[in-house]
Amino acid sequence: MGIGFFQTSWARVRIIMVVVTLFSILATVLTFFHLKPFLAHSRFHLAYWLIVCPAL
């Protein structure tokens, strides 16, 4: 098992894509339900995590 880009069969790529898609949708939904801790910080803190951390 590895990254979906390096898989040779479509079946394995499809499984990885489904898992990643479900995880991202679930993470988004959970963030909306637990948004209060995120809103407790200033907008600069949120901007830092959205811009700087993915670049690392």
mmCIF file of the N, C-alpha and C atoms, coordinates in Angstrom:
data_MODEL
# 
_entry.id   MODEL 
# 
loop_
_atom_site.group_PDB 
_atom_site.id 
_atom_site.type_symbol 
_atom_site.label_atom_id 
_atom_site.label_alt_id 
_atom_site.label_comp_id 
_atom_site.label_asym_id 
_atom_site.label_entity_id 
_atom_site.label_seq_id 
_atom_site.pdbx_PDB_ins_code 
_atom_site.Cartn_x 
_atom_site.Cartn_y 
_atom_site.Cartn_z 
_atom_site.occupancy 
_atom_site.B_iso_or_equiv 
_atom_site.pdbx_formal_charge 
_atom_site.auth_seq_id 
_atom_site.auth_comp_id 
_atom_site.auth_asym_id 
_atom_site.auth_atom_id 
_atom_site.pdbx_PDB_model_num 
ATOM 1   N N  . MET A 1 1  ? 0.854   -1.178 0.000   1.00 0.00 ? 1  MET A N  1 
ATOM 2   C CA . MET A 1 1  ? 0.000   0.000  0.000   1.00 0.00 ? 1  MET A CA 1 
ATOM 3   C C  . MET A 1 1  ? 0.897   1.237  0.000   1.00 0.00 ? 1  MET A C  1 
ATOM 4   N N  . GLY A 1 2  ? 0.475   2.248  -0.695  1.00 0.00 ? 2  GLY A N  1 
ATOM 5   C CA . GLY A 1 2  ? 1.260   3.471  -0.757  1.00 0.00 ? 2  GLY A CA 1 
ATOM 6   C C  . GLY A 1 2  ? 0.392   4.612  -1.216  1.00 0.00 ? 2  GLY A C  1 
ATOM 7   N N  . ILE A 1 3  ? 1.042   5.615  -1.737  1.00 0.00 ? 3  ILE A N  1 
ATOM 8   C CA . ILE A 1 3  ? 0.322   6.779  -2.236  1.00 0.00 ? 3  ILE A CA 1 
ATOM 9   C C  . ILE A 1 3  ? -0.438  6.390  -3.498  1.00 0.00 ? 3  ILE A C  1 
ATOM 10  N N  . GLY A 1 4  ? -1.617  6.943  -3.669  1.00 0.00 ? 4  GLY A N  1 
ATOM 11  C CA . GLY A 1 4  ? -2.470  6.581  -4.795  1.00 0.00 ? 4  GLY A CA 1 
ATOM 12  C C  . GLY A 1 4  ? -1.851  6.858  -6.151  1.00 0.00 ? 4  GLY A C  1 
ATOM 13  N N  . PHE A 1 5  ? -0.965  7.834  -6.241  1.00 0.00 ? 5  PHE A N  1 
ATOM 14  C CA . PHE A 1 5  ? -0.346  8.173  -7.527  1.00 0.00 ? 5  PHE A CA 1 
ATOM 15  C C  . PHE A 1 5  ? 0.538   7.045  -8.051  1.00 0.00 ? 5  PHE A C  1 
ATOM 16  N N  . PHE A 1 6  ? 1.084   6.247  -7.152  1.00 0.00 ? 6  PHE A N  1 
ATOM 17  C CA . PHE A 1 6  ? 2.062   5.238  -7.540  1.00 0.00 ? 6  PHE A CA 1 
ATOM 18  C C  . PHE A 1 6  ? 1.463   3.838  -7.640  1.00 0.00 ? 6  PHE A C  1 
ATOM 19  N N  . GLN A 1 7  ? 0.160   3.726  -7.560  1.00 0.00 ? 7  GLN A N  1 
ATOM 20  C CA . GLN A 1 7  ? -0.482  2.428  -7.665  1.00 0.00 ? 7  GLN A CA 1 
ATOM 21  C C  . GLN A 1 7  ? -0.648  2.044  -9.132  1.00 0.00 ? 7  GLN A C  1 
ATOM 22  N N  . THR A 1 8  ? -0.565  0.748  -9.392  1.00 0.00 ? 8  THR A N  1 
ATOM 23  C CA . THR A 1 8  ? -0.643  0.275  -10.777 1.00 0.00 ? 8  THR A CA 1 
ATOM 24  C C  . THR A 1 8  ? -2.047  -0.157 -11.170 1.00 0.00 ? 8  THR A C  1 
ATOM 25  N N  . SER A 1 9  ? -2.896  -0.483 -10.217 1.00 0.00 ? 9  SER A N  1 
ATOM 26  C CA . SER A 1 9  ? -4.246  -0.930 -10.573 1.00 0.00 ? 9  SER A CA 1 
ATOM 27  C C  . SER A 1 9  ? -5.275  0.120  -10.147 1.00 0.00 ? 9  SER A C  1 
ATOM 28  N N  . TRP A 1 10 ? -6.293  0.268  -10.963 1.00 0.00 ? 10 TRP A N  1 
ATOM 29  C CA . TRP A 1 10 ? -7.336  1.250  -10.702 1.00 0.00 ? 10 TRP A CA 1 
ATOM 30  C C  . TRP A 1 10 ? -8.110  0.925  -9.431  1.00 0.00 ? 10 TRP A C  1 
ATOM 31  N N  . ALA A 1 11 ? -8.263  -0.343 -9.108  1.00 0.00 ? 11 ALA A N  1 
ATOM 32  C CA . ALA A 1 11 ? -9.013  -0.731 -7.905  1.00 0.00 ? 11 ALA A CA 1 
ATOM 33  C C  . ALA A 1 11 ? -8.342  -0.188 -6.641  1.00 0.00 ? 11 ALA A C  1 
ATOM 34  N N  . ARG A 1 12 ? -7.030  -0.273 -6.571  1.00 0.00 ? 12 ARG A N  1 
ATOM 35  C CA . ARG A 1 12 ? -6.325  0.232  -5.385  1.00 0.00 ? 12 ARG A CA 1 
ATOM 36  C C  . ARG A 1 12 ? -6.370  1.752  -5.335  1.00 0.00 ? 12 ARG A C  1 
ATOM 37  N N  . VAL A 1 13 ? -6.264  2.401  -6.486  1.00 0.00 ? 13 VAL A N  1 
ATOM 38  C CA . VAL A 1 13 ? -6.353  3.866  -6.530  1.00 0.00 ? 13 VAL A CA 1 
ATOM 39  C C  . VAL A 1 13 ? -7.727  4.316  -6.062  1.00 0.00 ? 13 VAL A C  1 
ATOM 40  N N  . ARG A 1 14 ? -8.757  3.624  -6.504  1.00 0.00 ? 14 ARG A N  1 
ATOM 41  C CA . ARG A 1 14 ? -10.132 3.976  -6.139  1.00 0.00 ? 14 ARG A CA 1 
ATOM 42  C C  . ARG A 1 14 ? -10.350 3.839  -4.637  1.00 0.00 ? 14 ARG A C  1 
ATOM 43  N N  . ILE A 1 15 ? -9.818  2.794  -4.041  1.00 0.00 ? 15 ILE A N  1 
ATOM 44  C CA . ILE A 1 15 ? -9.968  2.608  -2.587  1.00 0.00 ? 15 ILE A CA 1 
ATOM 45  C C  . ILE A 1 15 ? -9.298  3.753  -1.833  1.00 0.00 ? 15 ILE A C  1 
ATOM 46  N N  . ILE A 1 16 ? -8.096  4.115  -2.235  1.00 0.00 ? 16 ILE A N  1 
ATOM 47  C CA . ILE A 1 16 ? -7.382  5.205  -1.566  1.00 0.00 ? 16 ILE A CA 1 
ATOM 48  C C  . ILE A 1 16 ? -8.136  6.516  -1.737  1.00 0.00 ? 16 ILE A C  1 
ATOM 49  N N  . MET A 1 17 ? -8.663  6.766  -2.928  1.00 0.00 ? 17 MET A N  1 
ATOM 50  C CA . MET A 1 17 ? -9.412  8.004  -3.166  1.00 0.00 ? 17 MET A CA 1 
ATOM 51  C C  . MET A 1 17 ? -10.675 8.057  -2.315  1.00 0.00 ? 17 MET A C  1 
ATOM 52  N N  . VAL A 1 18 ? -11.357 6.943  -2.168  1.00 0.00 ? 18 VAL A N  1 
ATOM 53  C CA . VAL A 1 18 ? -12.571 6.911  -1.338  1.00 0.00 ? 18 VAL A CA 1 
ATOM 54  C C  . VAL A 1 18 ? -12.230 7.166  0.122   1.00 0.00 ? 18 VAL A C  1 
ATOM 55  N N  . VAL A 1 19 ? -11.164 6.565  0.611   1.00 0.00 ? 19 VAL A N  1 
ATOM 56  C CA . VAL A 1 19 ? -10.768 6.759  2.012   1.00 0.00 ? 19 VAL A CA 1 
ATOM 57  C C  . VAL A 1 19 ? -10.393 8.218  2.271   1.00 0.00 ? 19 VAL A C  1 
ATOM 58  N N  . VAL A 1 20 ? -9.610  8.815  1.378   1.00 0.00 ? 20 VAL A N  1 
ATOM 59  C CA . VAL A 1 20 ? -9.203  10.211 1.552   1.00 0.00 ? 20 VAL A CA 1 
ATOM 60  C C  . VAL A 1 20 ? -10.415 11.133 1.472   1.00 0.00 ? 20 VAL A C  1 
ATOM 61  N N  . THR A 1 21 ? -11.312 10.873 0.534   1.00 0.00 ? 21 THR A N  1 
ATOM 62  C CA . THR A 1 21 ? -12.511 11.705 0.390   1.00 0.00 ? 21 THR A CA 1 
ATOM 63  C C  . THR A 1 21 ? -13.398 11.617 1.627   1.00 0.00 ? 21 THR A C  1 
ATOM 64  N N  . LEU A 1 22 ? -13.637 10.416 2.115   1.00 0.00 ? 22 LEU A N  1 
ATOM 65  C CA . LEU A 1 22 ? -14.470 10.261 3.311   1.00 0.00 ? 22 LEU A CA 1 
ATOM 66  C C  . LEU A 1 22 ? -13.838 10.935 4.525   1.00 0.00 ? 22 LEU A C  1 
ATOM 67  N N  . PHE A 1 23 ? -12.521 10.799 4.676   1.00 0.00 ? 23 PHE A N  1 
ATOM 68  C CA . PHE A 1 23 ? -11.840 11.437 5.798   1.00 0.00 ? 23 PHE A CA 1 
ATOM 69  C C  . PHE A 1 23 ? -11.958 12.955 5.714   1.00 0.00 ? 23 PHE A C  1 
ATOM 70  N N  . SER A 1 24 ? -11.793 13.535 4.521   1.00 0.00 ? 24 SER A N  1 
ATOM 71  C CA . SER A 1 24 ? -11.865 14.990 4.403   1.00 0.00 ? 24 SER A CA 1 
ATOM 72  C C  . SER A 1 24 ? -13.274 15.505 4.654   1.00 0.00 ? 24 SER A C  1 
ATOM 73  N N  . ILE A 1 25 ? -14.277 14.785 4.191   1.00 0.00 ? 25 ILE A N  1 
ATOM 74  C CA . ILE A 1 25 ? -15.664 15.197 4.444   1.00 0.00 ? 25 ILE A CA 1 
ATOM 75  C C  . ILE A 1 25 ? -15.975 15.094 5.936   1.00 0.00 ? 25 ILE A C  1 
ATOM 76  N N  . LEU A 1 26 ? -15.555 14.005 6.564   1.00 0.00 ? 26 LEU A N  1 
ATOM 77  C CA . LEU A 1 26 ? -15.796 13.837 8.003   1.00 0.00 ? 26 LEU A CA 1 
ATOM 78  C C  . LEU A 1 26 ? -15.084 14.908 8.815   1.00 0.00 ? 26 LEU A C  1 
ATOM 79  N N  . ALA A 1 27 ? -13.851 15.230 8.447   1.00 0.00 ? 27 ALA A N  1 
ATOM 80  C CA . ALA A 1 27 ? -13.110 16.271 9.163   1.00 0.00 ? 27 ALA A CA 1 
ATOM 81  C C  . ALA A 1 27 ? -13.789 17.625 9.016   1.00 0.00 ? 27 ALA A C  1 
ATOM 82  N N  . THR A 1 28 ? -14.316 17.921 7.846   1.00 0.00 ? 28 THR A N  1 
ATOM 83  C CA . THR A 1 28 ? -15.019 19.188 7.634   1.00 0.00 ? 28 THR A CA 1 
ATOM 84  C C  . THR A 1 28 ? -16.292 19.258 8.470   1.00 0.00 ? 28 THR A C  1 
ATOM 85  N N  . VAL A 1 29 ? -17.059 18.177 8.493   1.00 0.00 ? 29 VAL A N  1 
ATOM 86  C CA . VAL A 1 29 ? -18.303 18.154 9.271   1.00 0.00 ? 29 VAL A CA 1 
ATOM 87  C C  . VAL A 1 29 ? -18.004 18.285 10.763  1.00 0.00 ? 29 VAL A C  1 
ATOM 88  N N  . LEU A 1 30 ? -17.005 17.575 11.248  1.00 0.00 ? 30 LEU A N  1 
ATOM 89  C CA . LEU A 1 30 ? -16.657 17.673 12.667  1.00 0.00 ? 30 LEU A CA 1 
ATOM 90  C C  . LEU A 1 30 ? -16.160 19.065 13.032  1.00 0.00 ? 30 LEU A C  1 
ATOM 91  N N  . THR A 1 31 ? -15.453 19.700 12.126  1.00 0.00 ? 31 THR A N  1 
ATOM 92  C CA . THR A 1 31 ? -14.990 21.066 12.385  1.00 0.00 ? 31 THR A CA 1 
ATOM 93  C C  . THR A 1 31 ? -16.170 22.013 12.530  1.00 0.00 ? 31 THR A C  1 
ATOM 94  N N  . PHE A 1 32 ? -17.192 21.844 11.692  1.00 0.00 ? 32 PHE A N  1 
ATOM 95  C CA . PHE A 1 32 ? -18.365 22.706 11.800  1.00 0.00 ? 32 PHE A CA 1 
ATOM 96  C C  . PHE A 1 32 ? -19.101 22.499 13.125  1.00 0.00 ? 32 PHE A C  1 
ATOM 97  N N  . PHE A 1 33 ? -19.138 21.266 13.630  1.00 0.00 ? 33 PHE A N  1 
ATOM 98  C CA . PHE A 1 33 ? -19.820 21.003 14.893  1.00 0.00 ? 33 PHE A CA 1 
ATOM 99  C C  . PHE A 1 33 ? -18.995 21.454 16.096  1.00 0.00 ? 33 PHE A C  1 
ATOM 100 N N  . HIS A 1 34 ? -17.692 21.481 15.955  1.00 0.00 ? 34 HIS A N  1 
ATOM 101 C CA . HIS A 1 34 ? -16.810 21.868 17.056  1.00 0.00 ? 34 HIS A CA 1 
ATOM 102 C C  . HIS A 1 34 ? -16.049 23.140 16.701  1.00 0.00 ? 34 HIS A C  1 
ATOM 103 N N  . LEU A 1 35 ? -16.759 24.121 16.183  1.00 0.00 ? 35 LEU A N  1 
ATOM 104 C CA . LEU A 1 35 ? -16.133 25.343 15.693  1.00 0.00 ? 35 LEU A CA 1 
ATOM 105 C C  . LEU A 1 35 ? -15.783 26.319 16.810  1.00 0.00 ? 35 LEU A C  1 
ATOM 106 N N  . LYS A 1 36 ? -16.376 26.158 17.975  1.00 0.00 ? 36 LYS A N  1 
ATOM 107 C CA . LYS A 1 36 ? -16.175 27.112 19.061  1.00 0.00 ? 36 LYS A CA 1 
ATOM 108 C C  . LYS A 1 36 ? -14.703 27.266 19.470  1.00 0.00 ? 36 LYS A C  1 
ATOM 109 N N  . PRO A 1 37 ? -13.927 26.183 19.624  1.00 0.00 ? 37 PRO A N  1 
ATOM 110 C CA . PRO A 1 37 ? -12.501 26.372 19.963  1.00 0.00 ? 37 PRO A CA 1 
ATOM 111 C C  . PRO A 1 37 ? -11.729 27.127 18.884  1.00 0.00 ? 37 PRO A C  1 
ATOM 112 N N  . PHE A 1 38 ? -12.098 26.947 17.634  1.00 0.00 ? 38 PHE A N  1 
ATOM 113 C CA . PHE A 1 38 ? -11.408 27.654 16.561  1.00 0.00 ? 38 PHE A CA 1 
ATOM 114 C C  . PHE A 1 38 ? -11.737 29.142 16.586  1.00 0.00 ? 38 PHE A C  1 
ATOM 115 N N  . LEU A 1 39 ? -12.959 29.476 16.937  1.00 0.00 ? 39 LEU A N  1 
ATOM 116 C CA . LEU A 1 39 ? -13.369 30.874 16.958  1.00 0.00 ? 39 LEU A CA 1 
ATOM 117 C C  . LEU A 1 39 ? -12.872 31.605 18.204  1.00 0.00 ? 39 LEU A C  1 
ATOM 118 N N  . ALA A 1 40 ? -12.391 30.861 19.204  1.00 0.00 ? 40 ALA A N  1 
ATOM 119 C CA . ALA A 1 40 ? -11.887 31.492 20.424  1.00 0.00 ? 40 ALA A CA 1 
ATOM 120 C C  . ALA A 1 40 ? -10.563 32.213 20.186  1.00 0.00 ? 40 ALA A C  1 
ATOM 121 N N  . HIS A 1 41 ? -9.855  31.846 19.118  1.00 0.00 ? 41 HIS A N  1 
ATOM 122 C CA . HIS A 1 41 ? -8.576  32.474 18.803  1.00 0.00 ? 41 HIS A CA 1 
ATOM 123 C C  . HIS A 1 41 ? -8.780  33.618 17.818  1.00 0.00 ? 41 HIS A C  1 
ATOM 124 N N  . SER A 1 42 ? -7.775  34.452 17.736  1.00 0.00 ? 42 SER A N  1 
ATOM 125 C CA . SER A 1 42 ? -7.875  35.584 16.820  1.00 0.00 ? 42 SER A CA 1 
ATOM 126 C C  . SER A 1 42 ? -7.793  35.103 15.375  1.00 0.00 ? 42 SER A C  1 
ATOM 127 N N  . ARG A 1 43 ? -8.191  35.962 14.458  1.00 0.00 ? 43 ARG A N  1 
ATOM 128 C CA . ARG A 1 43 ? -8.158  35.621 13.030  1.00 0.00 ? 43 ARG A CA 1 
ATOM 129 C C  . ARG A 1 43 ? -6.733  35.421 12.539  1.00 0.00 ? 43 ARG A C  1 
ATOM 130 N N  . PHE A 1 44 ? -5.768  36.105 13.165  1.00 0.00 ? 44 PHE A N  1 
ATOM 131 C CA . PHE A 1 44 ? -4.380  35.942 12.749  1.00 0.00 ? 44 PHE A CA 1 
ATOM 132 C C  . PHE A 1 44 ? -3.889  34.523 13.046  1.00 0.00 ? 44 PHE A C  1 
ATOM 133 N N  . HIS A 1 45 ? -4.332  33.975 14.174  1.00 0.00 ? 45 HIS A N  1 
ATOM 134 C CA . HIS A 1 45 ? -3.960  32.620 14.533  1.00 0.00 ? 45 HIS A CA 1 
ATOM 135 C C  . HIS A 1 45 ? -4.525  31.630 13.515  1.00 0.00 ? 45 HIS A C  1 
ATOM 136 N N  . LEU A 1 46 ? -5.773  31.814 13.121  1.00 0.00 ? 46 LEU A N  1 
ATOM 137 C CA . LEU A 1 46 ? -6.396  30.959 12.116  1.00 0.00 ? 46 LEU A CA 1 
ATOM 138 C C  . LEU A 1 46 ? -5.681  31.097 10.775  1.00 0.00 ? 46 LEU A C  1 
ATOM 139 N N  . ALA A 1 47 ? -5.353  32.304 10.396  1.00 0.00 ? 47 ALA A N  1 
ATOM 140 C CA . ALA A 1 47 ? -4.647  32.525 9.132   1.00 0.00 ? 47 ALA A CA 1 
ATOM 141 C C  . ALA A 1 47 ? -3.279  31.842 9.158   1.00 0.00 ? 47 ALA A C  1 
ATOM 142 N N  . TYR A 1 48 ? -2.613  31.871 10.288  1.00 0.00 ? 48 TYR A N  1 
ATOM 143 C CA . TYR A 1 48 ? -1.319  31.183 10.416  1.00 0.00 ? 48 TYR A CA 1 
ATOM 144 C C  . TYR A 1 48 ? -1.465  29.696 10.135  1.00 0.00 ? 48 TYR A C  1 
ATOM 145 N N  . TRP A 1 49 ? -2.443  29.060 10.760  1.00 0.00 ? 49 TRP A N  1 
ATOM 146 C CA . TRP A 1 49 ? -2.610  27.622 10.588  1.00 0.00 ? 49 TRP A CA 1 
ATOM 147 C C  . TRP A 1 49 ? -3.065  27.257 9.179   1.00 0.00 ? 49 TRP A C  1 
ATOM 148 N N  . LEU A 1 50 ? -3.814  28.132 8.546   1.00 0.00 ? 50 LEU A N  1 
ATOM 149 C CA . LEU A 1 50 ? -4.293  27.828 7.189   1.00 0.00 ? 50 LEU A CA 1 
ATOM 150 C C  . LEU A 1 50 ? -3.253  28.096 6.111   1.00 0.00 ? 50 LEU A C  1 
ATOM 151 N N  . ILE A 1 51 ? -2.354  29.041 6.355   1.00 0.00 ? 51 ILE A N  1 
ATOM 152 C CA . ILE A 1 51 ? -1.398  29.434 5.306   1.00 0.00 ? 51 ILE A CA 1 
ATOM 153 C C  . ILE A 1 51 ? -0.002  28.869 5.562   1.00 0.00 ? 51 ILE A C  1 
ATOM 154 N N  . VAL A 1 52 ? 0.513   29.029 6.760   1.00 0.00 ? 52 VAL A N  1 
ATOM 155 C CA . VAL A 1 52 ? 1.905   28.675 7.020   1.00 0.00 ? 52 VAL A CA 1 
ATOM 156 C C  . VAL A 1 52 ? 2.078   27.166 7.216   1.00 0.00 ? 52 VAL A C  1 
ATOM 157 N N  . CYS A 1 53 ? 1.239   26.554 7.999   1.00 0.00 ? 53 CYS A N  1 
ATOM 158 C CA . CYS A 1 53 ? 1.436   25.140 8.326   1.00 0.00 ? 53 CYS A CA 1 
ATOM 159 C C  . CYS A 1 53 ? 1.327   24.200 7.130   1.00 0.00 ? 53 CYS A C  1 
ATOM 160 N N  . PRO A 1 54 ? 0.381   24.358 6.206   1.00 0.00 ? 54 PRO A N  1 
ATOM 161 C CA . PRO A 1 54 ? 0.375   23.467 5.036   1.00 0.00 ? 54 PRO A CA 1 
ATOM 162 C C  . PRO A 1 54 ? 1.629   23.626 4.173   1.00 0.00 ? 54 PRO A C  1 
ATOM 163 N N  . ALA A 1 55 ? 2.258   24.777 4.227   1.00 0.00 ? 55 ALA A N  1 
ATOM 164 C CA . ALA A 1 55 ? 3.464   24.998 3.425   1.00 0.00 ? 55 ALA A CA 1 
ATOM 165 C C  . ALA A 1 55 ? 4.657   24.236 3.988   1.00 0.00 ? 55 ALA A C  1 
ATOM 166 N N  . LEU A 1 56 ? 4.579   23.828 5.246   1.00 0.00 ? 56 LEU A N  1 
ATOM 167 C CA . LEU A 1 56 ? 5.684   23.091 5.845   1.00 0.00 ? 56 LEU A CA 1 
ATOM 168 C C  . LEU A 1 56 ? 5.677   21.710 5.290   1.00 0.00 ? 56 LEU A C  1 
# 
